Amino acid sequence: MLNERYRVCPQCHHENLIDANFCLNCGQKLGTENEALRLPFAGDQHFDHPNVTLTTTEQAAVDQLMITNGTVPNGYTRVNAVFAAGNNQGQRGYKGAWEDLNVNLWRLCAGQHYDGVANLKLVPTVRGDYVELFGYGDGVKKN
């Protein structure tokens, strides 16, 4: 199979096997509405963050952001150095820290009217179950 499907618990966000009827972490009932697609080494900026609800307008703005660890792409100009941090609050591993970091990058870009971030570098700090990601790069605007 090219892509793997799994079920995400709506309560604790644990990733369960596709045929799980209950979350193996907290026991929450699962169904087909909890299915997600795992795309190894790929993804987009659409994810359900447990503490963030985006309006349609905000989601459209996020969809237009360019975030890359590559150099400033053609059609963009570097405007400033940027940094943001995210952590998992001791839950959901690196994924939780990455989601939190993304939300903070979104807020930074929206607040500074940037069109994205290039040259993004990540520095992880792990202490037991607590994961923090510090990201820094170049804020960019479209030409």
N, C-alpha and C positions, 0 to 999 in steps of 0.2 A: 504494500500500500504506500502511495506517495506521501500522504499526510496522515497523521495520527489524530484521532478524535479522543476526547476525554470529557469528563463532567466536572464542572467547578461548583463547589458548594456555595450557595448564596449567603450562607451564614458565616463561615470561617475562611472561605476562598481556597480551601484545600483542593488539589487536583486529584480526582479519582479516576479509576478505570472507566471506560465507556459503558460497561454493563453494570456498574454499581447502582444499586437502588437507594442506598443510604451512604452518607459521608463516612469514610473510615476514620476521620478525625473527630467529628462531633456528633455523628448520628443523624444529621438533618436528612430528610427525605429528598431524593434526587429524581429527576425525570429528564425527558428529552429536551425540555426547555433550558436545562443546565449544561447542554453540550457545547463544547468549544473545539476549535481546530488548532492543533499545534503545528506551526510552520517552523521547522528547525532553521535557525540562523536567519530568520526573516520575521517581519511583523509590520504593524502600522501603529498609528498613535490612537487607535480606538481601543480603549479598555475601560472597564468599569472600576473606577477607583472608589473604595468604600466611603471616602469622606468628601468626594467631589461630584457634583452634578452640574453638567454643562448645558447651557441653553443651546438651541439650534444655532444661533449666531456665534456663540463661543466655540462650539464644535467646528463650525465652518472655518473660523479663524485658525484653530488648532490644525485642521486638515491642510491649511496652506503653509504652515511653518515648515522650514527646511532645517532639519537637525542632522548633522553628519560629523563623523570623525575625520572626514577628508578635508582637503584644502578648500578655501573659498571658491565655490563654483562660478562658472561664467554667468554673468547677469546679476551678480551680487557684489557688494562692496563691504569690506570690513569697516565697522564704525566704532567698536569699542571692545575691550576685554570684558568677559562675563564669567561669573561663577555662580554655582548653586549647589546645594546639598540636599540629600534625601536620605531617610532612614526607614527601617521596617518596623520600628517600635517593638522589636523582639519577636515579630511574627512574619510569616510569609516569605522568609529568606531574601535572596537577592531580588526576586521579582517585586516584593513590596518596596524595597529600597529604590529600585529602578522606577517604579510607578510614582513614588513620592518625588524623586528627582525630576521626572518629566513634568509633573504638575508645577514644580517650582521654576523650571525652565519656561513653561508656558506663561506663568505669571510674569516672569522677568521680561520675556519678549513682548507680551501685551502691554505691560507697564511702560516699557521703553520704546515701543513702536518698532521693534526689530522684526524682520521677516524670517529670522532663524538664527541658528548657531552652527558655525563651522569649526573645524579643528578641535572638536570636543574630546577631551581627555578625562578619564575617570580614575579616581583613586579610592579604592575600597578600604574600609576599616572594619574588621570583624572581631567582636568580643562575644564569644558564646553564640547565642541566637540573635544578637543585635548586629545588624549590618548597616553601615553608613556608607554612602557613595558621595564623594565630592567631585563635582564636574566643573571643568573650566575650559574656555575656548574663546572664540571670536564672535561677538554679536554682529549680524550682517543685515543689510537692507538691499532690496532689489534695486537695480539701476533704473 
